Amino acid sequence: MPIQTAEELETGTFGALRLAATGPEILTAKALGGLVYGLAGTAIIVAITRPELPRPVLFAVASVLLVLSMVGFGMVLGLVTRNANALNTYGAFLVFPLVGLAVAVMFVTSGIPATALDLLPFSQAMKLLVNGLAPEEPFEISVVPWLVIVAWAVLGFGVLARYASRREV
């Protein structure tokens, strides 16, 4: 979503969309598209790999919330950057640390680093996803992971709404 949004802003296509809809309507449609894209990608990966899912509902809900939280910040990134080539070129520098921090949850179990990881949505989602995949739950799960992921999703869309309202998109 960030690359598509940045490309449309860069080429002026986004302005053409404004002839048919308002900025918030366009951003809502793009967010829904990003949600469908992320969930379809997850479904395809699950269909290809065919993992055993002892807790499929846990896995599915965690996937939906993670994708939702990432879409909000992805849209903000596209609006702020406005350069699709930069996002294509340097996007991996953004993704690799996120994946690394998510995987770090498997190895960091205590101390300040564990507390810091507990504040991140992708780290909490990793715990939920692993619990959904594992025969036995390796992580003790409370309401905290759900609240962290939802809080980040609300924050991402809040920042998106604030940015869109203060700047002409």
Residue frames as a rotation matrix with the C-alpha (Angstrom) as fourth column:
MET 1
0.557 0.831 0.000 0.00
0.831 -0.557 0.000 0.00
0.000 0.000 -1.000 0.00
PRO 2
0.352 -0.423 -0.835 2.73
0.211 -0.833 0.511 2.55
-0.912 -0.356 -0.204 0.70
ILE 3
-0.712 -0.678 0.184 4.29
0.308 -0.066 0.949 2.10
-0.632 0.732 0.255 -2.74
GLN 4
-0.304 0.686 0.660 0.96
0.930 0.064 0.362 2.33
0.206 0.724 -0.658 -4.55
THR 5
0.671 0.573 -0.470 -0.09
0.689 -0.716 0.111 5.39
-0.272 -0.398 -0.876 -2.56
ALA 6
0.030 -0.757 -0.653 3.25
0.127 -0.645 0.754 7.12
-0.991 -0.105 0.077 -3.11
GLU 7
-0.771 -0.317 0.553 3.18
0.542 0.130 0.830 6.34
-0.335 0.939 0.071 -6.83
GLU 8
0.102 0.896 0.432 -0.33
0.968 -0.190 0.166 7.75
0.231 0.401 -0.886 -7.19
LEU 9
0.699 0.087 -0.710 0.67
0.406 -0.866 0.293 10.91
-0.589 -0.493 -0.641 -5.35
GLU 10
-0.286 -0.936 -0.204 3.85
0.193 -0.265 0.945 11.20
-0.939 0.231 0.256 -7.40
THR 11
-0.816 -0.047 0.577 2.16
0.566 0.142 0.812 10.77
-0.120 0.989 -0.089 -10.80
GLY 12
-0.842 0.530 -0.100 -0.95
-0.530 -0.847 -0.023 12.80
-0.097 0.034 0.995 -9.99
THR 13
-0.602 0.638 -0.480 -3.30
0.114 0.663 0.740 9.83
0.790 0.390 -0.472 -10.26
PHE 14
-0.590 0.370 -0.717 -4.45
0.800 0.149 -0.581 10.43
-0.108 -0.917 -0.385 -6.70
GLY 15
-0.776 0.281 -0.565 -5.63
-0.196 -0.958 -0.208 13.89
-0.600 -0.050 0.798 -7.74
ALA 16
-0.702 0.536 -0.470 -7.70
-0.502 0.096 0.860 12.32
0.506 0.839 0.201 -10.51
LEU 17
-0.568 0.490 -0.661 -9.32
0.632 0.774 0.031 10.02
0.527 -0.400 -0.750 -7.94
ARG 18
-0.758 0.238 -0.607 -10.37
0.396 -0.571 -0.719 13.12
-0.518 -0.785 0.339 -6.01
LEU 19
-0.818 0.523 -0.241 -12.67
-0.540 -0.551 0.636 14.00
0.199 0.650 0.733 -8.89
ALA 20
-0.192 0.753 -0.629 -14.85
-0.127 0.616 0.777 11.03
0.973 0.229 -0.023 -7.92
ALA 21
0.563 0.336 -0.755 -14.35
0.634 0.409 0.656 10.85
0.529 -0.848 0.017 -4.15
THR 22
0.829 -0.280 0.484 -13.00
-0.486 -0.789 0.375 12.76
0.277 -0.546 -0.791 -1.16
GLY 23
-0.149 -0.988 -0.037 -9.54
-0.734 0.136 -0.665 12.14
0.662 -0.072 -0.746 0.29
PRO 24
-0.432 0.005 0.902 -10.85
-0.800 0.459 -0.386 10.18
-0.416 -0.889 -0.194 3.30
GLU 25
0.679 0.715 0.164 -13.02
-0.528 0.632 -0.568 8.01
-0.510 0.299 0.806 1.02
ILE 26
0.596 -0.549 -0.587 -10.02
-0.511 0.305 -0.804 7.24
0.620 0.778 -0.098 -1.17
LEU 27
-0.454 -0.821 0.347 -7.85
-0.785 0.184 -0.592 6.42
0.422 -0.541 -0.728 1.84
THR 28
-0.011 0.543 0.840 -10.58
-0.760 0.542 -0.360 4.20
-0.650 -0.642 0.406 3.28
ALA 29
0.904 0.347 -0.248 -10.85
-0.419 0.607 -0.676 2.30
-0.084 0.715 0.694 0.01
LYS 30
0.204 -0.916 -0.344 -7.08
-0.568 0.176 -0.804 1.93
0.798 0.359 -0.484 -0.13
ALA 31
-0.483 -0.346 0.805 -6.98
-0.873 0.258 -0.413 0.69
-0.065 -0.902 -0.426 3.47
LEU 32
0.457 0.709 0.538 -9.68
-0.585 0.695 -0.418 -1.89
-0.670 -0.123 0.732 2.70
GLY 33
0.821 -0.240 -0.518 -7.69
-0.402 0.402 -0.823 -2.91
0.405 0.884 0.233 -0.38
GLY 34
-0.220 -0.965 0.141 -4.57
-0.751 0.076 -0.656 -3.28
0.622 -0.250 -0.742 1.76
LEU 35
-0.196 0.244 0.950 -6.47
-0.834 0.468 -0.292 -5.36
-0.516 -0.849 0.112 4.29
VAL 36
0.840 0.538 0.073 -7.82
-0.396 0.699 -0.595 -7.67
-0.371 0.471 0.800 1.55
TYR 37
0.535 -0.722 -0.440 -4.36
-0.505 0.144 -0.851 -7.88
0.677 0.677 -0.288 -0.05
GLY 38
-0.410 -0.737 0.538 -2.67
-0.866 0.129 -0.483 -8.76
0.286 -0.664 -0.691 3.25
LEU 39
0.000 0.493 0.870 -5.27
-0.688 0.631 -0.358 -11.32
-0.725 -0.599 0.339 4.24
ALA 40
0.915 0.277 -0.293 -5.32
-0.401 0.549 -0.733 -12.89
-0.043 0.788 0.614 0.78
GLY 41
0.133 -0.954 -0.270 -1.53
-0.670 0.114 -0.733 -13.20
0.730 0.279 -0.624 0.93
THR 42
-0.475 -0.246 0.845 -1.79
-0.854 0.361 -0.375 -14.85
-0.213 -0.899 -0.382 4.33
ALA 43
0.476 0.753 0.455 -4.48
-0.553 0.658 -0.510 -17.23
-0.684 -0.009 0.730 3.08
ILE 44
0.781 -0.249 -0.573 -2.39
-0.474 0.361 -0.803 -18.18
0.407 0.899 0.164 0.04
ILE 45
-0.296 -0.947 0.123 0.68
-0.783 0.167 -0.599 -18.85
0.547 -0.274 -0.791 2.18
VAL 46
-0.302 0.263 0.917 -1.37
-0.749 0.530 -0.398 -20.99
-0.590 -0.806 0.037 4.56
ALA 47
0.766 0.643 -0.008 -2.94
-0.487 0.572 -0.660 -22.86
-0.420 0.510 0.751 1.61
ILE 48
0.510 -0.647 -0.566 0.45
-0.552 0.258 -0.793 -23.54
0.659 0.717 -0.226 0.02
THR 49
-0.512 -0.831 0.220 2.30
-0.680 0.235 -0.694 -24.55
0.525 -0.505 -0.685 3.18
ARG 50
0.331 0.795 -0.508 -0.65
-0.233 0.591 0.772 -26.36
0.914 -0.138 0.381 4.79
PRO 51
-0.766 -0.595 0.243 0.52
-0.373 0.103 -0.922 -26.03
0.524 -0.797 -0.301 8.38
GLU 52
-0.235 0.677 -0.697 -1.35
0.791 0.551 0.268 -27.80
0.565 -0.488 -0.665 11.12
LEU 53
-0.570 0.139 0.810 -3.44
-0.342 -0.936 -0.080 -25.19
0.747 -0.323 0.581 12.85
PRO 54
-0.661 0.315 -0.681 -4.48
0.677 0.642 -0.361 -26.49
0.323 -0.699 -0.637 16.26
ARG 55
-0.119 0.604 -0.788 -6.07
0.633 -0.565 -0.529 -23.10
-0.764 -0.563 -0.315 16.99
PRO 56
-0.420 -0.082 0.904 -7.19
0.891 -0.226 0.394 -21.68
0.172 0.971 0.168 13.61
VAL 57
0.669 0.709 0.224 -9.38
0.640 -0.702 0.311 -18.95
0.378 -0.065 -0.924 15.11
LEU 58
0.603 -0.551 -0.577 -6.47
0.326 -0.490 0.809 -17.59
-0.728 -0.675 -0.116 17.15
PHE 59
-0.438 -0.814 0.382 -4.26
0.665 -0.007 0.747 -17.64
-0.605 0.581 0.544 14.06
ALA 60
-0.136 0.469 0.873 -6.90
0.913 -0.284 0.294 -15.97
0.386 0.836 -0.389 11.87
VAL 61
0.856 0.505 -0.109 -7.79
0.502 -0.765 0.402 -13.18
0.119 -0.399 -0.909 14.31
ALA 62
0.318 -0.830 -0.458 -4.13
0.335 -0.354 0.873 -12.45
-0.887 -0.431 0.166 15.04
SER 63
-0.496 -0.480 0.724 -3.47
0.822 0.007 0.569 -12.28
-0.278 0.877 0.391 11.28
VAL 64
0.311 0.713 0.629 -6.36
0.816 -0.539 0.208 -9.86
0.487 0.448 -0.749 10.71
LEU 65
0.914 0.061 -0.402 -5.25
0.314 -0.733 0.603 -7.56
-0.258 -0.678 -0.689 13.53
LEU 66
-0.037 -0.993 -0.111 -1.60
0.481 -0.115 0.869 -7.60
-0.876 -0.021 0.482 12.45
VAL 67
-0.420 -0.067 0.905 -2.49
0.901 -0.149 0.407 -6.77
0.107 0.987 0.123 8.85
LEU 68
0.626 0.739 0.250 -4.82
0.679 -0.674 0.292 -4.02
0.384 -0.013 -0.923 10.04
SER 69
0.718 -0.400 -0.570 -2.13
0.271 -0.594 0.758 -2.42
-0.641 -0.698 -0.318 12.21
MET 70
-0.344 -0.911 0.228 0.43
0.571 -0.010 0.821 -2.60
-0.746 0.412 0.523 9.40
VAL 71
-0.032 0.411 0.911 -1.94
0.969 -0.210 0.129 -1.11
0.245 0.887 -0.391 6.78
GLY 72
0.879 0.419 -0.227 -2.47
0.470 -0.841 0.268 2.07
-0.078 -0.343 -0.936 8.80
PHE 73
0.377 -0.820 -0.430 1.23
-0.017 -0.470 0.882 2.80
-0.926 -0.325 -0.191 9.14
GLY 74
-0.382 -0.472 0.795 1.90
0.756 0.336 0.563 1.70
-0.532 0.815 0.228 5.55
MET 75
0.432 0.623 0.652 -0.58
0.866 -0.489 -0.107 4.26
0.252 0.611 -0.751 4.28
VAL 76
0.892 -0.179 -0.415 1.07
0.066 -0.857 0.511 6.97
-0.447 -0.483 -0.753 6.39
LEU 77
-0.065 -0.988 0.140 4.46
0.285 0.116 0.952 5.95
-0.956 0.102 0.274 5.00
GLY 78
-0.224 0.051 0.973 3.17
0.970 0.110 0.217 6.29
-0.096 0.993 -0.074 1.43
LEU 79
0.778 0.578 0.247 1.65
0.591 -0.806 0.023 9.71
0.212 0.128 -0.969 2.14
VAL 80
0.740 -0.547 -0.392 4.77
-0.037 -0.615 0.788 11.02
-0.672 -0.568 -0.475 3.85
THR 81
-0.183 -0.909 0.375 7.31
0.390 0.283 0.876 9.62
-0.902 0.307 0.303 1.40
ARG 82
0.662 0.588 -0.465 5.47
-0.207 -0.452 -0.867 10.35
-0.721 0.670 -0.178 -1.88
ASN 83
0.026 -0.703 -0.711 8.28
-0.998 -0.055 0.018 8.63
-0.052 0.709 -0.703 -3.77
ALA 84
0.897 0.429 0.103 7.57
-0.420 0.902 -0.099 5.11
-0.135 0.046 0.990 -5.00
ASN 85
0.522 -0.769 -0.368 11.15
-0.078 0.387 -0.919 4.55
0.849 0.509 0.142 -6.19
ALA 86
-0.357 -0.641 0.679 12.54
-0.754 -0.231 -0.614 5.37
0.551 -0.732 -0.401 -2.75
LEU 87
0.260 0.528 0.808 10.10
-0.888 0.460 -0.016 2.94
-0.381 -0.713 0.588 -1.14
ASN 88
0.958 0.046 -0.282 10.97
-0.189 0.843 -0.504 0.22
0.214 0.537 0.816 -3.66
THR 89
0.214 -0.973 -0.087 14.68
-0.189 0.046 -0.981 0.81
0.958 0.226 -0.175 -3.15
TYR 90
-0.674 -0.578 0.460 14.78
-0.469 -0.146 -0.871 1.19
0.570 -0.803 -0.173 0.62
GLY 91
0.335 0.928 0.165 11.64
-0.766 0.166 0.621 -0.74
0.549 -0.334 0.766 1.66
ALA 92
0.441 -0.223 -0.869 13.66
0.301 0.949 -0.091 -3.78
0.846 -0.222 0.486 2.72
PHE 93
-0.676 -0.729 0.110 15.53
0.181 -0.309 -0.934 -1.59
0.715 -0.611 0.340 5.20
LEU 94
-0.375 0.643 0.668 12.17
-0.881 -0.471 -0.040 -1.00
0.289 -0.604 0.743 6.86
VAL 95
0.589 0.714 -0.378 10.86
-0.608 0.700 0.374 -4.57
0.532 0.009 0.847 6.64
PHE 96
0.048 -0.644 -0.764 13.91
0.148 0.760 -0.632 -6.52
0.988 -0.083 0.131 7.80
PRO 97
-0.861 -0.355 0.364 14.12
-0.287 -0.252 -0.924 -4.87
0.420 -0.900 0.115 11.24
LEU 98
-0.045 0.926 0.375 10.39
-0.995 -0.075 0.066 -5.50
0.089 -0.370 0.925 11.76
VAL 99
0.638 0.221 -0.737 10.77
-0.314 0.949 0.013 -9.17
0.703 0.223 0.675 10.90
GLY 100
-0.352 -0.870 -0.346 13.89
0.124 0.323 -0.938 -9.39
0.928 -0.373 -0.006 13.07
LEU 101
-0.732 0.131 0.668 12.09
-0.650 -0.426 -0.629 -7.87
0.203 -0.895 0.398 16.04
ALA 102
0.396 0.917 -0.034 9.15
-0.887 0.392 0.244 -10.22
0.237 -0.066 0.969 15.55
VAL 103
0.486 -0.293 -0.823 11.46
0.024 0.946 -0.323 -13.24
0.874 0.137 0.467 15.48
ALA 104
-0.550 -0.762 0.342 13.40
-0.293 -0.208 -0.933 -11.92
0.782 -0.614 -0.109 18.49
VAL 105
0.168 0.713 0.681 10.35
-0.958 -0.044 0.282 -12.75
0.231 -0.700 0.676 20.62
MET 106
0.810 0.138 -0.570 11.31
-0.145 0.989 0.034 -16.40
0.568 0.055 0.821 20.24
PHE 107
0.124 -0.903 -0.411 14.71
0.591 0.400 -0.701 -15.82
0.797 -0.156 0.583 21.84
VAL 108
-0.782 -0.347 0.518 14.40
-0.133 -0.719 -0.682 -12.83
0.609 -0.603 0.516 24.18
THR 109
-0.061 0.802 -0.594 12.39
0.554 0.522 0.648 -13.84
0.830 -0.290 -0.476 27.20
SER 110
0.534 0.250 -0.808 13.25
0.840 -0.259 0.476 -11.41
-0.091 -0.933 -0.348 29.97
GLY 111
-0.414 -0.747 -0.521 14.62
0.742 -0.608 0.282 -8.04
-0.527 -0.269 0.806 30.85
ILE 112
-0.180 0.273 -0.945 14.30
-0.190 -0.952 -0.239 -4.66
-0.965 0.137 0.224 29.23
PRO 113
-0.876 -0.138 -0.462 14.57
-0.469 0.025 0.883 -6.03
-0.111 0.990 -0.087 25.65
ALA 114
-0.760 0.649 -0.040 11.62
0.631 0.752 0.190 -8.38
0.153 0.119 -0.981 26.29
THR 115
-0.126 0.712 -0.691 9.60
0.595 -0.503 -0.627 -5.50
-0.794 -0.490 -0.361 27.72
ALA 116
-0.463 -0.105 -0.880 10.41
-0.492 -0.796 0.354 -3.36
-0.737 0.596 0.317 24.69
LEU 117
-0.977 0.106 -0.183 9.37
-0.097 0.547 0.832 -6.18
0.188 0.831 -0.524 22.36
ASP 118
-0.544 0.816 -0.192 6.11
0.805 0.445 -0.392 -6.53
-0.235 -0.368 -0.900 24.27
LEU 119
-0.153 0.473 -0.868 5.21
0.080 -0.869 -0.488 -2.98
-0.985 -0.144 0.095 23.24
LEU 120
-0.708 -0.202 -0.677 5.38
-0.616 -0.291 0.732 -3.73
-0.345 0.935 0.081 19.50
PRO 121
0.292 0.956 -0.008 2.42
-0.836 0.251 -0.488 -5.06
-0.464 0.149 0.873 17.51
PHE 122
0.400 -0.161 -0.902 4.38
-0.686 0.601 -0.411 -7.44
0.608 0.783 0.130 15.30
SER 123
-0.747 -0.664 0.011 6.11
-0.468 0.514 -0.719 -8.99
0.472 -0.542 -0.695 18.32
GLN 124
-0.495 0.656 0.569 2.80
-0.596 0.219 -0.772 -9.55
-0.632 -0.722 0.283 20.08
ALA 125
0.509 0.684 -0.523 1.26
-0.847 0.289 -0.446 -10.87
-0.154 0.670 0.726 16.86
MET 126
-0.212 -0.673 -0.709 4.16
-0.666 0.630 -0.400 -13.29
0.716 0.387 -0.582 16.50
LYS 127
-0.880 -0.075 0.470 3.35
-0.442 0.494 -0.749 -14.74
-0.176 -0.866 -0.467 19.92
LEU 128
0.012 0.981 0.191 -0.30
-0.631 0.156 -0.760 -15.17
-0.776 -0.111 0.621 18.96
LEU 129
0.456 0.123 -0.881 0.53
-0.865 0.295 -0.407 -16.63
0.210 0.948 0.241 15.54
VAL 130
-0.592 -0.731 -0.340 3.01
-0.573 0.678 -0.459 -19.10
0.566 -0.077 -0.821 17.02
ASN 131
-0.719 0.402 0.567 0.44
-0.413 0.409 -0.814 -20.14
-0.560 -0.819 -0.128 19.62
GLY 132
0.357 0.888 -0.289 -2.04
-0.764 0.100 -0.637 -20.66
-0.537 0.448 0.714 16.80
LEU 133
0.340 -0.325 -0.883 0.44
-0.771 0.441 -0.459 -22.88
0.538 0.837 -0.100 14.95
ALA 134
-0.667 -0.743 0.044 2.03
-0.613 0.515 -0.599 -24.83
0.423 -0.427 -0.799 17.79
PRO 135
-0.155 0.595 -0.789 0.48
0.240 0.797 0.554 -27.99
0.958 -0.104 -0.266 19.22
GLU 136
0.224 0.150 -0.963 1.18
0.974 -0.053 0.219 -26.66
-0.018 -0.987 -0.158 22.71
GLU 137
0.873 0.162 0.460 1.08
0.224 -0.971 -0.083 -22.95
0.433 0.176 -0.884 23.47
PRO 138
-0.017 -0.968 -0.251 4.70
0.864 0.112 -0.490 -21.82
0.503 -0.225 0.835 23.94
PHE 139
-0.834 -0.230 0.501 3.62
0.034 -0.929 -0.370 -18.33
0.551 -0.291 0.782 25.08
GLU 140
-0.451 0.703 -0.549 1.34
0.814 0.073 -0.576 -17.50
-0.365 -0.707 -0.606 27.94
ILE 141
-0.722 0.246 0.647 -1.30
0.342 -0.685 0.643 -15.30
0.602 0.685 0.411 26.39
SER 142
-0.444 0.619 -0.647 -3.44
0.629 -0.299 -0.717 -12.78
-0.638 -0.726 -0.257 28.20
VAL 143
0.658 0.736 0.158 -5.41
0.670 -0.477 -0.569 -9.84
-0.344 0.481 -0.807 26.91
VAL 144
0.255 -0.636 -0.729 -2.21
-0.010 -0.755 0.656 -7.75
-0.967 -0.159 -0.199 26.61
PRO 145
-0.724 -0.574 0.383 -1.13
0.380 0.133 0.916 -8.87
-0.576 0.808 0.122 23.11
TRP 146
-0.068 0.799 0.598 -4.59
0.993 -0.003 0.116 -8.13
0.095 0.602 -0.793 21.77
LEU 147
0.742 0.364 -0.563 -4.63
0.499 -0.861 0.102 -4.69
-0.448 -0.356 -0.820 23.37
VAL 148
-0.151 -0.885 -0.439 -1.16
0.070 -0.453 0.889 -3.83
-0.986 0.104 0.130 22.07
ILE 149
-0.739 -0.122 0.662 -2.02
0.629 0.225 0.744 -4.79
-0.240 0.967 -0.090 18.49
VAL 150
0.269 0.918 0.293 -5.38
0.951 -0.302 0.072 -2.97
0.154 0.259 -0.953 18.58
ALA 151
0.559 -0.120 -0.820 -3.75
0.345 -0.866 0.362 0.11
-0.754 -0.485 -0.442 20.15
TRP 152
-0.546 -0.825 -0.148 -1.18
0.138 -0.263 0.955 0.24
-0.826 0.501 0.257 17.35
ALA 153
-0.495 0.457 0.740 -3.89
0.866 0.185 0.465 -0.20
0.075 0.870 -0.487 14.71
VAL 154
0.629 0.744 -0.226 -5.89
0.770 -0.636 0.048 2.66
-0.108 -0.204 -0.973 16.23
LEU 155
0.226 -0.647 -0.728 -2.73
0.155 -0.714 0.683 4.76
-0.962 -0.267 -0.061 16.45
GLY 156
-0.716 -0.548 0.433 -1.83
0.465 0.090 0.881 4.06
-0.521 0.832 0.190 12.82
PHE 157
-0.188 0.729 0.658 -5.24
0.916 -0.113 0.386 5.00
0.355 0.675 -0.646 11.50
GLY 158
0.666 0.355 -0.656 -5.37
0.629 -0.740 0.237 7.96
-0.402 -0.571 -0.716 13.88
VAL 159
-0.240 -0.835 -0.495 -2.10
0.158 -0.537 0.829 9.27
-0.958 0.121 0.261 12.51
LEU 160
-0.729 0.033 0.684 -3.38
0.679 0.157 0.717 8.64
-0.084 0.987 -0.137 8.98
ALA 161
0.318 0.933 0.169 -6.61
0.927 -0.343 0.153 10.55
0.201 0.108 -0.974 9.67
ARG 162
0.537 -0.181 -0.824 -4.73
0.393 -0.811 0.434 13.40
-0.746 -0.557 -0.364 11.33
TYR 163
-0.568 -0.821 -0.067 -2.23
0.254 -0.252 0.934 13.65
-0.783 0.513 0.352 8.49
ALA 164
-0.556 0.424 0.715 -4.96
0.816 0.114 0.566 13.50
0.158 0.899 -0.409 5.85
SER 165
0.530 0.831 -0.168 -7.00
0.848 -0.518 0.110 16.17
0.004 -0.201 -0.980 7.62
ARG 166
0.462 -0.423 -0.780 -4.09
0.207 -0.803 0.558 18.57
-0.862 -0.420 -0.284 8.01
ARG 167
-0.604 -0.716 -0.350 -2.67
-0.275 -0.225 0.935 18.11
-0.748 0.661 -0.061 4.55
GLU 168
0.357 0.729 -0.584 -4.38
-0.814 -0.064 -0.577 18.09
-0.458 0.682 0.570 1.19
VAL 169
-0.614 -0.510 0.602 -4.21
-0.162 0.828 0.537 14.56
-0.772 0.232 -0.591 -0.23
